[in-house]
Amino acid sequence: MFKTRFDNYPKGKPFTVLLGDLLGRGIFNVDGDMWRFQRKMASLELGSVTVRSHALEVVTAEIQSRLIPLMASVTGNDSDAGILDLQDVFRRFSFDNICKFSFGLDPGCLEPSLPISKFADAFDLASKLSAERAMTSSPVFWKIKRFFNVGSEKQLKEAVRIIDDQAKEVIKQRREKGYVAKNDLLSRQRRGREREEGKIVISISWSRTYVNTLATSAT
């Protein structure tokens, strides 16, 4: 029903405006032809055996090299130093996995020291502030704050800037090194299309959407 008659269930402008600064024109925030185009691209990529095998490799490596050692390091430790916030651990685990899977970036959030990641924090903050827009009594209030660049809207703008800068930097580095030897989604999208500048926008939107969706669901 949602596949063949998607036009009957549009997200609508109010929804897309709320999440537009964070998700941009990604698949989860568009309707019509743009949605069909991105859905077709996603189906082709995510349905391939190569992508599924790569996803399994990424998750397995993260479990074996980081998650299990981290859990083992506090097993049997009765001190406060042996206490882990599982919600935070699995958020970090999800964030590492989706970053590596979607565009070959390893933020290292699940390292034993549990480092603070500016990139991960920006995603969390942007997700939180975007959701809070929907809880205001009227969209006029957050739109006024955005116009004057104050309060939560100023924070959201800065968080999105960090996300965009990181995504653009990754694309720049990967373009210089080439995409042939990589199996992440960004490389598969860009492989053989280096001259199609319009694809950069879609790549950034996809990266934002993938990371935001899984990292948020884990919490």
C-alpha positions as CSV (number, residue, x, y, z in Angstrom):
1,M,0.0,0.0,0.0
2,F,2.7,2.4,1.0
3,K,4.9,1.3,-2.0
4,T,2.4,1.6,-4.9
5,R,0.1,4.4,-3.5
6,F,2.6,6.5,-1.6
7,D,1.1,9.7,-2.9
8,N,-1.9,9.0,-0.7
9,Y,0.2,9.3,2.4
10,P,2.4,12.4,2.0
11,K,4.4,13.6,4.9
12,G,3.2,17.1,4.2
13,K,4.9,20.5,4.4
14,P,4.6,21.0,8.2
15,F,6.5,17.8,8.8
16,T,9.2,18.4,6.2
17,V,9.7,22.0,7.5
18,L,10.2,20.8,11.1
19,L,13.0,18.3,10.1
20,G,14.3,20.1,7.0
21,D,17.3,21.7,8.7
22,L,18.5,18.3,9.9
23,L,17.4,15.8,7.3
24,G,17.5,18.2,4.3
25,R,16.0,16.6,1.2
26,G,16.8,13.0,2.3
27,I,14.4,10.1,1.7
28,F,12.7,10.4,5.1
29,N,11.8,14.0,4.5
30,V,10.5,14.3,0.9
31,D,7.5,13.3,-1.1
32,G,6.7,12.7,-4.8
33,D,9.3,12.2,-7.5
34,M,12.2,12.9,-5.1
35,W,11.1,10.2,-2.8
36,R,10.7,7.7,-5.6
37,F,14.1,8.5,-7.0
38,Q,15.9,8.1,-3.6
39,R,13.8,5.0,-2.7
40,K,14.9,3.4,-6.0
41,M,18.6,4.2,-5.2
42,A,18.2,2.8,-1.7
43,S,16.5,-0.4,-2.8
44,L,19.2,-1.1,-5.3
45,E,22.0,-0.5,-2.8
46,L,20.6,-2.0,0.4
47,G,19.3,-5.1,-1.4
48,S,22.7,-6.2,-2.8
49,V,24.6,-9.1,-1.3
50,T,27.8,-7.0,-1.2
51,V,26.2,-4.3,1.0
52,R,24.7,-6.8,3.4
53,S,28.0,-8.6,3.7
54,H,29.7,-5.3,4.4
55,A,27.2,-4.5,7.1
56,L,27.8,-7.8,8.8
57,E,31.5,-7.3,8.7
58,V,31.2,-3.8,10.2
59,V,28.9,-4.9,13.0
60,T,30.9,-8.0,13.8
61,A,34.2,-6.1,13.9
62,E,32.6,-3.4,16.2
63,I,31.3,-6.1,18.6
64,Q,34.5,-8.1,18.7
65,S,37.0,-5.3,18.9
66,R,35.1,-2.8,21.0
67,L,31.8,-3.8,22.6
68,I,32.8,-7.1,24.1
69,P,36.2,-5.8,25.4
70,L,34.4,-2.8,27.0
71,M,31.8,-5.0,28.7
72,A,34.5,-7.4,29.8
73,S,36.6,-4.6,31.3
74,V,33.9,-3.9,33.9
75,T,32.8,-7.4,34.6
76,G,33.1,-8.3,38.3
77,N,34.2,-4.7,39.2
78,D,32.1,-3.5,42.2
79,S,33.5,0.0,42.2
80,D,31.8,3.0,40.6
81,A,34.4,2.8,37.9
82,G,32.9,-0.5,36.7
83,I,29.5,1.0,36.1
84,L,28.4,1.5,32.5
85,D,25.4,3.4,31.2
86,L,24.1,0.8,28.7
87,Q,21.9,3.4,27.0
88,D,25.0,5.5,26.2
89,V,27.1,2.4,25.3
90,F,24.5,1.2,22.7
91,R,24.1,4.7,21.3
92,R,27.8,4.8,20.8
93,F,27.8,1.3,19.3
94,S,25.0,2.3,16.8
95,F,26.7,5.6,15.9
96,D,30.0,3.9,15.2
97,N,28.4,1.2,13.0
98,I,26.2,3.5,11.0
99,C,29.0,6.0,10.3
100,K,31.3,3.2,9.1
101,F,28.6,1.6,7.1
102,S,27.1,4.7,5.5
103,F,30.3,6.7,4.6
104,G,33.4,4.9,5.8
105,L,33.9,7.2,8.8
106,D,35.0,5.7,12.2
107,P,34.2,8.2,14.9
108,G,35.6,5.8,17.6
109,C,32.8,6.6,20.1
110,L,33.1,3.1,21.6
111,E,36.8,3.2,22.4
112,P,37.6,2.1,26.0
113,S,38.0,5.7,27.1
114,L,34.5,6.5,25.8
115,P,35.7,9.7,24.2
116,I,33.4,12.7,23.6
117,S,32.7,13.0,19.9
118,K,31.8,16.5,18.7
119,F,30.2,14.8,15.6
120,A,28.0,12.5,17.7
121,D,27.0,15.2,20.1
122,A,26.0,17.4,17.2
123,F,23.7,14.7,15.9
124,D,22.1,14.2,19.3
125,L,21.6,17.9,19.8
126,A,20.2,18.5,16.3
127,S,17.8,15.6,16.7
128,K,16.6,16.9,20.1
129,L,16.1,20.5,19.0
130,S,14.4,19.4,15.7
131,A,11.9,17.3,17.7
132,E,11.3,20.1,20.2
133,R,10.0,22.3,17.3
134,A,7.0,20.0,17.1
135,M,6.2,20.6,20.8
136,T,5.9,24.4,20.5
137,S,2.3,25.7,20.7
138,S,2.8,27.4,17.3
139,P,5.5,27.1,14.6
140,V,5.6,30.9,14.6
141,F,7.7,30.8,17.8
142,W,10.6,28.7,16.5
143,K,10.5,30.4,13.1
144,I,11.0,33.7,14.8
145,K,13.9,32.4,16.8
146,R,15.4,31.0,13.6
147,F,14.9,34.3,11.8
148,F,16.8,36.2,14.5
149,N,19.2,33.3,15.1
150,V,18.7,33.1,18.8
151,G,18.2,30.4,21.5
152,S,17.6,26.8,20.4
153,E,17.5,27.7,16.8
154,K,21.0,29.2,17.0
155,Q,22.1,25.9,18.7
156,L,20.5,23.9,16.0
157,K,22.1,25.9,13.2
158,E,25.5,25.3,14.8
159,A,24.9,21.6,15.2
160,V,23.8,21.2,11.6
161,R,26.9,23.2,10.5
162,I,29.1,20.7,12.3
163,I,27.3,17.7,10.7
164,D,27.5,19.3,7.2
165,D,31.2,20.2,7.6
166,Q,32.1,16.7,8.6
167,A,30.1,15.1,5.8
168,K,31.6,17.5,3.2
169,E,35.1,16.8,4.5
170,V,34.6,13.1,4.3
171,I,33.3,13.4,0.7
172,K,36.3,15.6,-0.2
173,Q,38.8,13.1,1.3
174,R,37.2,10.2,-0.4
175,R,37.1,11.9,-3.7
176,E,40.8,12.5,-3.5
177,K,41.6,9.0,-2.5
178,G,39.0,7.3,-4.8
179,Y,36.1,5.1,-4.0
180,V,37.1,1.8,-5.7
181,A,38.5,0.0,-2.6
182,K,35.6,0.9,-0.3
183,N,32.2,-0.8,0.2
184,D,30.4,1.8,2.3
185,L,27.2,3.4,0.9
186,L,28.8,6.7,0.1
187,S,31.5,5.0,-2.0
188,R,29.0,2.9,-3.8
189,Q,26.9,6.0,-4.6
190,R,29.8,8.0,-5.8
191,R,31.8,5.3,-7.6
192,G,31.9,6.3,-11.3
193,R,30.0,9.5,-10.7
194,E,32.7,11.9,-9.5
195,R,31.6,14.5,-12.1
196,E,28.0,14.6,-11.0
197,E,28.0,17.4,-8.4
198,G,24.3,17.1,-7.7
199,K,25.0,13.7,-6.1
200,I,27.0,15.4,-3.4
201,V,23.8,16.9,-1.9
202,I,22.0,13.5,-1.9
203,S,25.1,11.8,-0.3
204,I,25.1,14.3,2.5
205,S,21.3,14.0,3.0
206,W,21.6,10.2,3.1
207,S,24.5,10.3,5.6
208,R,22.6,12.6,7.9
209,T,19.4,10.4,7.7
210,Y,21.2,7.1,8.3
211,V,23.1,8.3,11.2
212,N,20.3,10.2,12.8
213,T,17.7,7.4,12.4
214,L,19.8,4.6,14.0
215,A,21.6,6.6,16.6
216,T,18.3,8.0,17.8
217,S,16.4,4.7,17.8
218,A,19.1,3.2,20.0
219,T,18.3,5.7,22.8
